[in-house]
């Protein structure tokens, strides 16, 4: 399996909110940490056909980057990357409409059940890390760090916090306006679980969207704005936004590659996944693309401005890749 990416998120954020049609190229052998130009892998055979991907808007830039790099090897394979959110992606995947589902959280029990009912079997691969990032406007000069308790006070169900001075009396009398992912988003599920203590538990009076670029626009254009999304969207838009350090009980920590890989950015560090179906993997072009994606995961993560796997995660991914290759023989 192989992973590769040359599509830099900063260059085409809007394209990632819609289906992206990209040609793909061959893949095959190579190790999970390969960084070769153009990627490792490939059985040398010219392939054709389609690879259909849908799901997380957070993971979409990774898959789009992989497809662009893969196109250098298999120009006759068309890889389509769409974004309907992690939940929306699994809805399609578990009825056989897609070959691969992008997910910013593990598949849920109810989604597993739906897949089972429809005879959809799948593999899970963790392909990168992410630091879920809390962001504010550049005009916000007061909020440099928030505790998880303060975030819960703002985002918990029924919260009536609507001014920054309700979060901390030292903060100014500035109206608070909230922006965040929609309920089909894996980012929404992860944040609500870690901050509010229950997946899906959140106040509802905020501006929600499955398109992270809408959140960027809302927060950056509102002095008292506050929002959250994946780390790469902050990296891509740091000229417009400020990131807030999070204190999970051991002091204020800003999201970064190192803090996410070593676990100190807690509890908002997370892994990102792709789920190829067994039916999809029976198609030569899908199997080849997945092998390419996984084997070149490090280059893909770096090119798409994500956080690569740490050493142990990379070993786990390599083991999963070896298992898939053995099963495919």
NUTI-6775 format. One line per 8 residues: number of its first residue (from 1); their letters; for each residue z, x, y of N, C-alpha, C. Coordinates in Angstrom, 1 decimal, m for minus. Atoms other than C-alpha are relative to their C-alpha. Layout:
# residues N
NUM> a> Z,X,Y,Z,X,Y,Z,X,Y  ...
END
This chain:
# residues 329
1> xxxxxxxx> 0.0,0.8,m1.2,0.0,0.0,0.0,0.0,0.9,1.2  0.1,m0.9,m1.1,m0.5,1.3,3.4,0.2,m0.8,1.3  m0.2,0.6,m1.3,0.4,0.6,7.0,m0.6,0.9,1.1  0.5,m0.8,m1.1,m1.4,1.8,10.1,m0.2,m0.9,1.2  0.3,0.8,m1.2,m1.9,0.7,13.7,m0.4,0.8,1.2  0.3,m0.6,m1.2,m3.7,1.7,16.7,m0.1,m1.0,1.2  m0.1,1.1,m1.1,m3.4,m1.6,18.7,1.3,0.1,0.6  m1.2,m0.2,m0.7,m0.8,m0.8,21.3,0.4,m1.3,0.6
9> xxxxxxxx> m0.4,1.3,m0.5,1.2,m3.8,22.2,m0.1,m0.2,1.5  0.0,0.1,m1.4,1.3,m3.0,25.8,m1.4,m0.3,0.5  1.4,0.2,m0.5,m2.5,m3.2,26.0,m0.5,m1.4,m0.2  0.6,1.3,0.3,m3.0,m6.7,24.5,1.1,m1.0,m0.4  m1.1,0.9,0.4,0.2,m8.8,24.6,m0.5,m1.5,m0.2  0.4,1.4,0.0,m1.6,m12.1,25.3,m0.8,m0.3,m1.3  0.8,0.3,1.2,m4.0,m11.7,22.4,0.8,m0.2,m1.2  m0.9,0.2,1.2,m1.1,m11.7,20.0,0.5,m1.4,m0.1
17> xxxxxxxx> m0.5,1.3,0.1,m0.2,m15.2,20.8,m1.0,m1.0,m0.7  1.1,0.8,0.6,m3.5,m16.5,19.3,m0.5,0.8,m1.2  0.5,m0.7,1.1,m5.4,m15.7,16.2,m0.8,1.2,0.5  0.7,m1.2,m0.3,m6.8,m12.2,16.3,m0.9,0.4,m1.1  0.9,m0.3,1.1,m9.9,m11.5,14.3,m0.4,1.5,0.1  0.3,m1.5,0.0,m10.2,m7.8,13.4,m0.6,0.4,m1.3  0.5,m0.5,1.3,m12.3,m6.1,10.8,1.0,1.0,m0.6  m1.0,m0.9,0.6,m10.4,m4.0,8.3,m0.6,1.0,m0.9
25> xxxxxxxx> 0.6,m1.0,0.8,m10.9,m0.9,6.2,0.8,0.5,m1.1  m0.5,m0.3,1.3,m10.1,0.7,2.9,1.3,0.7,0.0  m1.3,m0.6,0.2,m6.8,1.8,1.6,0.3,0.4,m1.4  m0.3,m0.3,1.4,m5.0,3.0,m1.5,1.2,0.9,0.0  m1.1,m1.0,0.2,m2.8,6.0,m2.4,0.7,0.4,1.3  m0.7,m0.5,m1.1,m0.6,7.9,0.0,1.4,m0.5,0.0  m1.4,0.3,0.1,3.1,7.9,0.6,0.4,m0.9,1.1  m0.4,1.1,m0.9,5.1,5.3,2.5,0.2,0.6,1.4
33> xxxxxxxx> m0.2,m0.6,m1.3,5.7,7.7,5.4,m1.2,0.6,0.6  1.2,m0.7,m0.4,2.1,8.8,5.9,m0.3,m0.3,1.5  0.3,0.2,m1.4,1.1,9.4,9.5,m1.4,0.5,0.3  1.4,m0.5,m0.2,m2.5,10.6,9.0,m0.8,m0.8,0.9  0.9,0.8,m0.9,m5.0,9.7,11.6,m1.0,m0.8,m0.8  0.8,0.9,0.8,m6.8,6.7,10.3,0.7,m0.6,m1.2  m0.8,0.6,1.1,m4.2,6.1,7.7,m0.3,0.6,m1.3  0.2,m0.4,1.3,m3.8,7.0,4.1,m0.4,m1.2,m0.9
41> xxxxxxxx> 0.3,1.1,1.0,m4.9,5.0,1.0,m1.4,m0.3,m0.1  1.4,0.5,0.2,m8.0,3.4,m0.3,m0.5,0.4,m1.3  0.6,m0.3,1.3,m9.7,3.2,m3.6,m1.4,0.5,0.1  1.4,m0.5,m0.2,m13.0,4.3,m2.0,m1.1,m1.0,m0.2  1.0,1.0,0.2,m14.7,1.1,m2.8,m0.2,m0.8,1.3  0.2,0.9,m1.2,m16.3,m1.0,0.0,0.3,m1.4,m0.4  m0.5,1.3,0.2,m14.6,m4.3,0.2,m0.5,m1.0,1.1  0.4,1.0,m1.0,m15.4,m7.6,2.0,0.9,m1.2,m0.2
49> xxxxxxxx> m0.8,1.2,0.2,m13.8,m11.0,2.5,1.0,m0.1,1.2  m0.9,0.3,m1.1,m10.9,m12.3,4.6,1.5,0.2,m0.5  m1.5,m0.1,0.2,m7.1,m11.6,4.9,0.6,m0.9,1.0  m0.5,1.0,m0.9,m5.3,m14.6,6.4,1.5,0.2,0.2  m1.5,m0.3,m0.3,m1.9,m13.8,8.1,0.4,m1.0,1.1  m0.6,0.8,m1.0,0.3,m16.1,10.1,1.5,0.2,0.0  m1.5,m0.1,0.0,4.0,m16.2,11.2,0.5,0.5,1.3  m0.8,m0.5,m1.2,6.3,m14.3,13.5,m0.8,0.6,1.1
57> xxxxxxxx> 0.7,m0.7,m1.2,5.1,m13.5,17.0,0.5,1.4,0.2  m0.6,m1.4,m0.1,7.4,m10.5,16.8,m0.7,1.0,m0.9  0.7,m0.9,1.0,5.7,m9.1,13.7,m1.5,0.1,0.2  1.4,0.0,m0.2,2.2,m10.0,14.8,m0.6,1.3,0.6  0.6,m1.3,m0.5,1.6,m6.8,16.8,0.0,1.0,m1.0  0.0,m0.9,1.1,2.5,m4.8,13.7,m1.2,m0.3,m0.9  1.1,0.4,0.9,0.0,m6.7,11.6,m1.3,0.2,0.7  1.2,m0.2,m0.7,m2.6,m6.6,14.3,m0.4,1.5,0.1
65> xxxxxxxx> 0.2,m1.5,m0.1,m2.1,m2.8,14.7,m0.5,0.5,m1.4  0.4,m0.4,1.3,m2.4,m2.4,10.9,m1.5,m0.4,m0.3  1.3,0.5,0.3,m5.6,m4.5,10.8,m1.0,0.9,0.8  0.9,m0.8,m0.8,m7.2,m2.4,13.6,m0.2,1.3,m0.6  0.1,m1.3,0.7,m6.5,0.9,11.8,m0.7,m0.2,m1.3  0.6,0.3,1.3,m7.6,m0.6,8.5,m1.5,m0.2,0.2  1.4,0.3,m0.2,m10.9,m1.6,10.1,m0.8,1.3,0.0  0.7,m1.3,0.0,m11.8,2.1,10.4,m0.4,0.3,m1.4
73> xxxxxxxx> 0.3,m0.3,1.4,m11.9,2.1,6.6,m0.7,m1.1,m0.7  0.7,1.1,0.6,m13.1,m1.3,5.6,m0.5,m1.0,1.0  0.5,0.8,m1.1,m15.3,m2.7,8.3,m0.5,m1.4,m0.3  0.5,1.3,0.4,m16.5,m5.7,6.2,1.2,m0.9,m0.3  m1.1,0.9,0.3,m13.0,m7.1,5.7,0.5,m0.5,1.4  m0.5,0.6,m1.3,m11.8,m9.6,8.4,1.4,m0.4,m0.2  m1.4,0.3,0.0,m8.1,m9.7,9.0,0.3,m0.9,1.2  m0.4,1.0,m1.1,m6.9,m12.8,11.0,1.5,0.0,0.1
81> xxxxxxxx> m1.4,0.1,m0.3,m3.5,m12.6,12.6,0.3,m1.1,1.0  m0.3,1.2,m0.9,m2.1,m15.9,14.0,1.6,0.0,0.1  m1.5,0.1,m0.3,1.4,m16.7,15.4,0.5,m1.4,0.2  m0.6,1.3,m0.2,3.1,m19.9,14.7,1.5,0.0,m0.2  m1.4,m0.1,0.2,6.6,m18.5,14.4,0.3,0.3,m1.5  m0.4,m0.3,1.4,8.4,m17.3,11.3,0.0,m1.3,m0.9  m0.1,1.2,0.7,9.2,m20.8,10.2,m1.3,m0.7,m0.2  1.3,0.6,0.1,5.8,m22.1,11.0,m0.9,0.7,m0.9
89> xxxxxxxx> 0.8,m0.8,0.9,4.2,m19.3,9.1,0.3,m0.3,m1.4  m0.4,0.3,1.4,6.2,m20.0,6.0,m0.4,m1.4,m0.4  0.5,1.4,0.3,5.2,m23.7,6.2,m1.4,0.1,m0.6  1.4,m0.2,0.5,1.6,m22.6,5.8,m0.1,0.8,m1.2  0.0,m0.9,1.1,2.3,m19.8,3.4,0.4,m0.7,m1.3  m0.6,0.6,1.2,4.3,m21.9,1.0,m0.8,m1.2,m0.5  1.0,1.0,0.5,1.4,m24.4,0.6,m1.3,0.7,m0.3  1.2,m0.7,0.4,m1.1,m21.7,0.0,m1.1,0.2,1.0
97> xxxxxxxx> 1.0,m0.1,m1.1,m2.9,m21.7,3.4,m0.2,1.4,0.4  0.2,m1.3,m0.5,m2.4,m18.0,4.1,0.3,1.0,m1.2  m0.2,m1.1,0.9,m2.4,m14.7,2.2,1.3,0.8,0.2  m1.2,m0.8,m0.4,0.5,m13.0,4.1,0.7,m0.8,1.1  m0.9,0.7,m1.0,3.4,m14.4,6.1,0.8,1.1,0.7  m0.8,m0.9,m0.9,4.8,m12.3,9.0,1.4,m0.7,0.2  m1.3,0.6,m0.2,8.6,m12.8,9.3,1.0,1.0,0.6  m1.0,m0.8,m0.7,11.3,m11.6,11.6,1.4,m0.2,m0.6
105> xxxxxxxx> m1.3,0.2,0.8,14.0,m12.7,9.1,m0.4,m0.2,m1.4  0.3,0.3,1.4,14.2,m13.1,5.3,m0.3,m1.4,m0.2  0.3,1.4,0.4,12.8,m16.2,3.7,1.2,m0.8,m0.3  m1.1,0.8,0.2,15.2,m19.1,3.6,0.0,m0.7,m1.3  m0.1,0.7,1.3,16.4,m21.0,0.5,m0.9,m1.2,0.0  0.8,1.2,0.1,14.6,m24.2,1.5,m1.5,0.4,0.0  1.3,m0.4,0.0,11.4,m22.2,2.1,m0.4,0.6,m1.4  0.2,m0.5,1.4,11.8,m20.5,m1.3,m0.3,m1.2,m0.9
113> xxxxxxxx> 0.2,1.2,0.8,12.1,m24.0,m2.8,m1.4,m0.6,0.2  1.4,0.6,m0.3,8.9,m25.2,m1.1,m1.1,0.9,m0.7  1.0,m0.9,0.6,7.0,m22.1,m2.3,0.0,m0.2,m1.6  m0.1,0.2,1.5,8.3,m22.7,m5.9,m0.6,m1.3,m0.4  0.6,1.3,0.3,7.3,m26.3,m5.8,m1.5,0.0,0.0  1.4,m0.1,m0.1,3.8,m25.3,m4.9,m0.6,1.2,m0.8  0.5,m1.1,0.9,3.6,m22.4,m7.4,m0.4,1.2,0.8  0.3,m1.2,m0.8,3.5,m19.8,m4.6,1.1,1.1,m0.3
121> xxxxxxxx> m0.9,m1.1,0.3,5.0,m16.5,m5.8,m0.4,1.1,1.1  0.2,m0.9,m1.1,5.3,m13.6,m3.3,0.8,1.3,m0.2  m0.7,m1.3,m0.1,6.5,m10.0,m2.6,0.6,0.1,1.4  m0.6,m0.2,m1.3,8.8,m9.0,0.2,0.0,1.5,0.4  0.0,m1.4,m0.4,8.3,m5.7,2.2,0.6,0.1,1.4  m0.6,m0.2,m1.3,10.5,m4.6,5.1,m0.9,1.2,0.6  0.9,m0.9,m0.5,8.0,m2.7,7.3,0.4,0.7,1.3  m0.4,m0.7,m1.3,9.8,m1.8,10.5,1.4,m0.6,0.4
129> xxxxxxxx> m1.2,0.5,m0.5,13.0,m2.3,12.4,m0.2,m0.5,1.4  0.1,0.6,m1.3,13.6,m4.2,15.6,1.4,m0.1,0.6  m1.3,0.2,m0.7,16.4,m4.4,18.2,m0.2,m1.2,0.9  0.1,1.2,m0.8,16.7,m7.9,19.4,0.6,0.3,1.4  m0.4,m0.5,m1.4,17.0,m7.3,23.2,0.3,m1.2,0.9  m0.4,1.0,m1.0,18.8,m9.3,25.8,m0.5,0.6,1.4  0.6,m0.5,m1.2,16.9,m9.1,29.1,0.3,m0.8,1.2  m0.2,0.7,m1.3,17.3,m10.0,32.8,m1.0,0.5,1.0
137> xxxxxxxx> 0.9,m0.4,m1.0,15.3,m9.8,35.9,0.3,1.3,0.7  m0.2,m1.2,m0.7,14.8,m6.6,37.8,0.9,m0.2,1.2  m0.9,0.3,m1.2,16.6,m8.3,40.7,1.4,m0.2,m0.4  m1.4,0.1,0.5,19.7,m8.6,38.6,0.7,1.3,0.1  m0.7,m1.3,m0.2,22.0,m5.8,39.8,1.4,0.0,m0.6  m1.4,0.1,0.4,25.2,m7.0,38.1,0.2,0.1,m1.5  m0.2,0.1,1.4,24.7,m7.6,34.4,m0.6,1.2,m0.7  0.4,m1.1,0.8,24.5,m4.2,32.7,0.4,0.0,m1.4
145> xxxxxxxx> m0.5,0.1,1.4,26.4,m5.1,29.6,0.7,m1.3,m0.2  m0.7,1.2,0.3,27.5,m8.3,28.0,0.6,0.1,m1.4  m0.6,0.0,1.3,29.8,m8.8,25.1,m0.6,m1.1,m0.9  0.5,1.1,0.8,28.9,m10.9,22.1,0.7,m1.3,0.2  m0.8,1.2,m0.3,31.7,m13.3,23.1,m0.7,m0.7,1.3  0.6,0.5,m1.1,30.0,m13.7,26.5,m1.3,m0.7,m0.3  1.3,0.6,0.4,26.6,m14.3,24.9,0.2,m1.3,m0.7  m0.3,1.2,0.7,28.2,m16.9,22.7,0.3,m1.1,1.0
153> xxxxxxxx> m0.5,1.0,m1.0,29.8,m18.6,25.7,m1.2,m0.6,0.7  1.2,0.5,m0.7,26.3,m18.9,27.3,m0.8,m0.8,m1.0  1.0,0.6,0.9,24.3,m19.9,24.2,0.5,m0.9,m1.0  m0.5,0.9,1.1,26.6,m21.9,21.9,m0.4,m1.4,0.3  0.3,1.5,m0.2,25.9,m25.6,21.4,0.9,m0.6,0.9  m0.8,0.7,m1.0,27.1,m27.7,24.2,0.4,0.8,1.2  m0.4,m0.9,m1.1,27.5,m24.8,26.6,m0.4,m0.6,1.3  0.3,0.5,m1.3,27.6,m25.9,30.2,0.0,1.2,1.0
161> xxxxxxxx> 0.1,m1.1,m0.9,27.5,m22.4,31.7,m1.4,0.0,0.7  1.3,0.0,m0.7,24.9,m22.5,34.4,0.0,0.9,1.3  m0.1,m1.0,m1.1,26.0,m19.8,36.8,0.6,1.3,m0.5  m0.4,m1.3,0.5,26.5,m16.1,36.4,1.5,0.2,0.2  m1.5,m0.2,m0.2,30.1,m16.3,37.8,0.8,m0.7,m1.0  m0.7,0.6,1.1,31.0,m18.5,34.9,0.1,0.9,m1.2  0.0,m0.9,1.1,30.2,m15.7,32.5,1.1,1.1,0.3  m1.0,m1.0,m0.5,32.3,m13.2,34.5,0.3,m0.2,1.4
169> xxxxxxxx> m0.3,0.2,m1.5,34.1,m13.9,37.8,m0.4,1.1,0.9  0.5,m1.1,m0.8,33.0,m10.5,39.0,m1.5,m0.1,0.3  1.4,0.2,m0.3,29.4,m11.7,38.8,m0.2,m0.9,1.2  0.3,0.8,m1.2,27.8,m13.3,41.8,m0.2,m1.5,m0.3  0.3,1.4,0.1,27.4,m17.0,42.5,m1.5,m0.2,0.0  1.4,0.0,0.2,23.9,m17.0,41.1,m0.4,m1.0,m1.1  0.4,0.9,1.1,22.3,m19.9,39.1,m0.6,0.8,m1.2  0.5,m0.6,1.3,21.7,m19.0,35.5,m1.1,m0.9,m0.6
177> xxxxxxxx> 1.1,0.8,0.6,18.4,m20.0,34.0,m0.4,0.8,m1.3  0.2,m0.6,1.3,17.8,m19.4,30.3,m1.4,m0.2,m0.6  1.3,0.0,0.6,14.7,m18.5,28.4,0.1,0.6,m1.4  m0.2,m0.6,1.4,14.4,m17.9,24.6,m1.1,m0.6,m0.9  1.0,0.4,1.0,12.4,m18.4,21.4,0.2,m1.4,m0.4  m0.1,1.3,0.6,11.6,m21.8,20.0,0.6,0.0,m1.3  m0.8,0.2,1.3,13.3,m23.2,16.9,m0.8,0.4,m1.2  0.8,m0.5,1.2,10.4,m22.1,14.6,0.0,1.5,m0.1
185> xxxxxxxx> 0.0,m1.4,m0.1,11.1,m18.5,15.6,1.1,0.6,m0.9  m1.0,m0.8,0.8,12.8,m16.0,13.2,1.0,0.6,1.0  m0.8,m0.6,m1.0,14.2,m14.4,16.4,1.1,m1.0,0.4  m0.9,1.0,m0.3,15.9,m17.7,17.2,1.0,m0.1,m1.1  m0.9,0.1,1.2,17.4,m17.9,13.7,1.0,1.1,0.0  m0.9,m1.2,0.1,18.7,m14.4,13.8,1.0,0.1,1.1  m0.9,0.0,m1.2,20.2,m14.6,17.3,1.1,m1.0,m0.2  m1.0,1.1,0.1,21.9,m17.9,16.7,1.0,0.3,m1.1
193> xxxxxxxx> m0.9,m0.3,1.1,23.4,m16.7,13.4,0.9,1.1,0.4  m0.9,m1.1,m0.4,24.7,m13.4,14.8,0.9,m0.2,1.2  m0.8,0.2,m1.2,25.9,m14.6,18.1,0.8,m1.3,0.0  m0.8,1.3,0.0,26.9,m18.3,17.6,0.6,m0.3,m1.4  m0.7,0.2,1.3,27.9,m17.9,13.9,m0.6,m0.9,m0.9  0.7,1.0,0.9,25.5,m20.4,12.5,m1.5,0.0,0.4  1.4,0.0,m0.2,21.7,m20.2,12.1,m0.5,m1.3,0.6  0.5,1.2,m0.6,20.0,m22.7,14.4,1.0,m0.7,1.0
201> xxxxxxxx> m1.0,0.6,m0.9,23.2,m23.5,16.4,m0.2,0.6,1.4  0.3,m0.4,m1.4,22.2,m23.3,20.1,0.0,m1.1,0.9  0.3,1.0,m1.0,22.3,m25.1,23.3,m1.5,m0.2,0.1  1.4,0.4,0.0,19.1,m26.9,23.8,m0.6,m0.1,1.4  0.5,0.2,m1.3,18.8,m27.0,27.6,m0.5,1.4,0.6  0.6,m1.2,m0.4,16.8,m23.8,27.9,m1.5,m0.1,m0.1  1.4,0.0,0.1,13.1,m23.0,28.3,m0.4,0.8,m1.2  0.3,m0.7,1.2,11.9,m22.2,24.8,m1.5,0.1,m0.3
209> xxxxxxxx> 1.4,m0.1,0.3,8.6,m20.9,23.5,m0.1,1.0,m1.2  0.3,m0.9,1.0,7.2,m19.2,20.4,m0.8,1.2,0.5  0.8,m1.0,m0.7,5.2,m17.1,22.8,0.9,0.9,0.8  m1.0,m0.9,m0.7,7.4,m14.1,23.9,m0.5,0.3,1.4  0.5,m0.2,m1.4,5.1,m13.6,26.9,0.4,m1.0,1.0  m0.5,1.1,m0.9,6.2,m16.9,28.3,1.4,0.3,0.4  m1.4,m0.4,m0.3,9.8,m15.6,28.1,0.0,1.1,1.0  0.1,m1.1,m1.0,8.8,m12.4,29.9,m0.3,m0.6,1.4
217> xxxxxxxx> 0.4,0.5,m1.3,7.2,m14.4,32.7,1.2,m0.8,0.6  m1.1,0.8,m0.5,10.2,m16.8,33.0,1.1,0.9,0.5  m1.2,m0.8,m0.4,12.9,m14.1,33.1,m0.4,0.9,1.2  0.4,m0.9,m1.1,11.0,m11.7,35.3,m0.2,m0.7,1.3  0.3,0.7,m1.2,10.2,m14.4,37.8,1.2,m0.8,0.5  m1.2,0.7,m0.4,13.8,m15.7,38.1,1.2,1.0,0.2  m1.1,m0.9,m0.2,16.6,m13.7,39.7,1.1,m0.1,m0.9  m1.1,0.2,0.9,19.2,m15.3,37.6,m0.4,m0.3,m1.4
225> xxxxxxxx> 0.5,0.2,1.3,17.1,m15.4,34.5,0.7,0.8,m1.1  m0.5,m0.7,1.2,18.4,m14.4,31.0,m0.8,m0.4,m1.2  0.7,0.4,1.2,16.5,m14.3,27.8,0.1,1.1,m1.1  m0.1,m1.0,1.1,16.1,m12.5,24.5,m1.3,m0.1,m0.9  1.1,m0.1,0.9,13.3,m11.3,22.2,0.0,1.4,m0.6  0.0,m1.3,0.7,12.2,m8.3,20.1,m0.2,1.2,1.0  m0.1,m1.2,m0.8,12.6,m4.7,21.4,m1.4,0.4,0.6  1.3,m0.4,m0.5,8.8,m4.0,21.7,m0.5,m0.8,1.2
233> xxxxxxxx> 0.3,0.8,m1.2,8.4,m6.8,24.2,0.7,0.5,1.2  m0.7,m0.6,m1.2,11.0,m5.2,26.4,m0.7,1.3,0.3  0.7,m1.3,m0.3,9.3,m1.8,26.0,m1.3,m0.2,0.7  1.3,0.3,m0.6,6.0,m3.3,26.9,0.1,m0.5,1.4  m0.1,0.7,m1.3,7.4,m5.1,30.0,1.2,0.6,0.8  m1.2,m0.5,m0.7,10.2,m2.7,31.2,m0.3,0.2,1.5  0.3,0.0,m1.4,8.4,m2.5,34.5,0.4,m1.3,0.7  m0.3,1.4,m0.6,9.2,m6.2,35.0,1.5,m0.4,m0.3
241> xxxxxxxx> m1.3,0.5,0.5,12.6,m6.5,33.2,1.0,1.1,m0.1  m1.1,m1.0,0.3,16.0,m4.8,32.7,0.6,m0.5,m1.4  m0.7,0.3,1.2,17.6,m4.6,29.3,1.5,0.0,0.2  m1.5,0.1,m0.1,21.3,m5.5,28.9,0.6,0.6,m1.2  m0.8,m0.5,1.2,23.6,m3.4,26.7,0.8,m1.1,m0.6  m0.8,1.0,0.7,25.5,m5.4,24.1,1.2,0.7,m0.6  m1.2,m0.5,0.6,29.1,m4.9,23.2,0.4,m0.9,m1.2  m0.4,0.7,1.2,29.7,m6.0,19.6,1.4,0.3,m0.4
249> xxxxxxxx> m1.4,m0.3,0.3,33.3,m4.8,19.7,0.3,1.5,0.0  m0.2,m1.5,0.0,32.8,m1.0,19.8,m0.6,0.6,1.2  0.5,m0.5,m1.2,31.6,m0.6,23.3,m1.5,m0.4,0.3  1.4,0.4,m0.4,28.3,m1.2,25.2,m1.0,0.9,m0.6  1.1,m0.7,0.6,25.2,m0.1,23.4,m1.4,m0.6,0.4  1.4,0.5,m0.4,21.6,m0.4,24.7,m0.9,0.1,m1.3  0.9,m0.1,1.2,18.9,m1.1,22.1,m0.9,1.2,0.1  0.9,m1.2,0.0,17.0,2.0,21.1,m0.3,0.3,m1.5
257> xxxxxxxx> 0.3,m0.4,1.4,15.4,3.5,18.0,1.1,0.6,m0.8  m1.1,m0.7,0.7,18.3,5.7,17.1,1.2,m1.0,m0.2  m1.2,0.9,0.2,21.0,3.0,17.7,m0.3,m1.1,m1.0  0.4,1.0,1.0,19.0,0.6,15.5,0.0,0.6,m1.4  0.0,m0.6,1.3,18.4,3.0,12.7,1.3,0.4,m0.5  m1.4,m0.5,0.5,22.0,4.3,12.6,1.0,m1.2,m0.1  m0.8,1.1,0.1,23.4,0.8,12.9,1.0,m0.2,1.1  m0.9,0.2,m1.1,25.3,1.2,16.1,m0.4,m1.1,1.0
265> xxxxxxxx> 0.4,1.1,m0.8,23.3,m1.4,17.9,0.2,m1.3,m0.8  m0.5,1.1,0.9,25.2,m4.2,16.2,0.5,m1.1,0.9  0.7,0.5,1.3,24.8,m7.1,15.5,m1.4,m0.3,0.2  1.4,0.5,m0.3,21.3,m7.4,17.0,m1.1,0.9,m0.5  1.0,m0.8,0.7,19.5,m4.7,15.0,m0.4,m0.7,m1.3  0.5,0.8,1.1,17.3,m6.2,12.3,m1.3,0.7,m0.6  1.3,m0.5,0.7,14.4,m5.5,9.8,m1.0,m1.1,0.2  1.1,0.9,m0.1,11.0,m7.1,10.0,m0.8,0.1,m1.3
273> xxxxxxxx> 0.6,0.1,1.3,9.0,m8.2,7.0,m1.4,m0.6,0.0  1.3,0.7,0.4,5.6,m9.1,5.5,0.2,m0.6,m1.4  0.0,0.6,1.3,5.3,m11.5,2.6,m1.4,m0.3,m0.5  1.3,0.3,0.6,2.1,m11.3,0.6,0.2,m0.9,m1.2  m0.1,0.8,1.2,1.5,m14.0,m2.0,m0.6,0.7,m1.2  0.6,m0.5,1.2,0.7,m13.2,m5.6,m1.5,m0.4,m0.1  1.3,0.5,0.0,m2.4,m15.3,m5.3,m0.9,0.8,1.0  0.7,m0.8,m1.0,m3.4,m13.3,m2.2,m0.3,1.4,m0.6
281> xxxxxxxx> 0.1,m1.4,0.5,m2.8,m10.0,m3.9,m1.0,0.1,m1.2  1.1,0.0,1.1,m5.3,m11.0,m6.7,m1.3,0.2,0.7  1.3,m0.2,m0.7,m8.0,m10.7,m4.0,0.0,1.5,0.3  0.0,m1.5,m0.3,m9.0,m7.0,m3.8,0.2,0.4,1.4  m0.1,m0.4,m1.4,m9.2,m6.9,0.0,1.4,m0.2,0.5  m1.4,0.2,m0.5,m5.7,m8.4,0.4,0.9,1.1,m0.6  m0.8,m1.1,0.6,m4.1,m6.0,m2.1,m0.3,1.3,0.7  0.3,m1.2,m0.6,m5.9,m3.1,m0.5,0.6,0.1,1.4
289> xxxxxxxx> m0.6,0.1,m1.3,m4.8,m4.2,3.0,1.5,0.2,0.0  m1.4,m0.1,0.1,m1.2,m4.6,1.9,0.4,1.4,m0.3  m0.4,m1.4,0.3,m1.1,m1.2,0.3,m0.2,0.9,1.2  0.2,m0.8,m1.2,m2.6,0.3,3.4,1.1,m0.2,1.0  m1.0,0.4,m0.9,m0.1,m1.5,5.6,1.3,0.7,m0.3  m1.3,m0.5,0.4,2.9,m0.4,3.7,0.0,1.5,0.0  0.1,m1.5,0.1,1.8,3.2,3.0,0.0,0.7,1.4  0.1,m0.5,m1.4,1.2,3.7,6.8,1.0,m0.6,0.9
297> xxxxxxxx> m0.9,0.8,m0.8,4.2,1.8,8.0,0.5,0.8,1.2  m0.6,m0.8,m1.1,5.5,4.7,10.2,m0.9,0.0,1.2  1.0,0.0,m1.1,2.3,5.1,12.2,m0.2,m1.3,0.6  0.2,1.4,m0.6,1.9,1.4,12.6,1.2,m0.4,0.9  m1.1,0.3,m0.8,5.4,1.0,13.9,0.0,0.7,1.3  0.0,m0.8,m1.2,5.1,3.8,16.3,m1.2,m0.4,1.0  1.2,0.4,m0.9,1.6,2.7,17.6,0.3,m1.3,0.6  m0.2,1.3,m0.5,2.8,m0.8,18.0,1.3,m0.1,0.8
305> xxxxxxxx> m1.2,m0.1,m0.8,6.0,0.4,19.8,1.2,m0.7,m0.7  m1.2,0.5,0.7,8.4,m0.7,17.1,0.8,1.2,m0.5  m0.9,m1.0,0.5,11.2,1.2,15.5,m0.2,0.2,m1.5  0.3,m0.3,1.4,10.3,2.9,12.2,1.2,m0.2,m0.9  m1.1,0.1,1.0,12.4,2.5,9.0,0.8,1.3,0.0  m0.8,m1.2,0.2,15.3,4.9,8.4,m0.3,0.5,m1.4  0.3,m0.7,1.3,15.3,7.3,5.4,0.2,m0.9,m1.2  m0.3,0.9,1.2,17.0,4.8,3.0,m1.0,m1.1,m0.1
313> xxxxxxxx> 0.9,1.1,0.0,14.8,1.9,4.1,m1.4,0.5,m0.5  1.3,m0.5,0.4,11.7,4.1,3.6,0.0,0.2,m1.5  m0.1,m0.1,1.5,12.9,4.9,0.0,m0.2,m1.3,m0.7  0.1,1.4,0.6,13.3,1.2,m0.7,m1.4,m0.5,0.1  1.3,0.5,m0.1,9.9,0.4,0.6,m0.9,0.8,m0.9  0.8,m0.7,0.9,8.3,3.2,m1.4,0.2,m0.5,m1.4  m0.3,0.6,1.3,10.0,1.8,m4.5,m0.7,m1.3,m0.2  0.7,1.3,0.1,8.6,m1.7,m3.8,m1.5,0.2,m0.1
321> xxxxxxxx> 1.4,m0.3,0.1,5.2,m0.2,m3.2,m0.4,0.5,m1.4  0.3,m0.5,1.3,5.3,1.7,m6.5,0.0,m1.1,m1.0  m0.1,1.2,0.9,6.3,m1.5,m8.3,m1.2,m0.8,0.1  1.2,0.8,m0.2,3.4,m3.4,m6.8,m1.2,0.7,m0.6  1.2,m0.7,0.6,0.9,m0.7,m7.7,0.0,0.0,m1.5  m0.1,0.0,1.5,2.2,m0.6,m11.3,m0.4,m1.4,m0.5  0.3,1.4,0.4,1.9,m4.4,m11.5,m1.5,m0.3,0.1  1.4,0.3,m0.3,m1.6,m4.3,m10.1,m1.0,0.7,m1.0
329> x> 0.8,m0.8,1.0,m2.9,m1.9,m12.8,m0.4,m0.9,m1.2
END
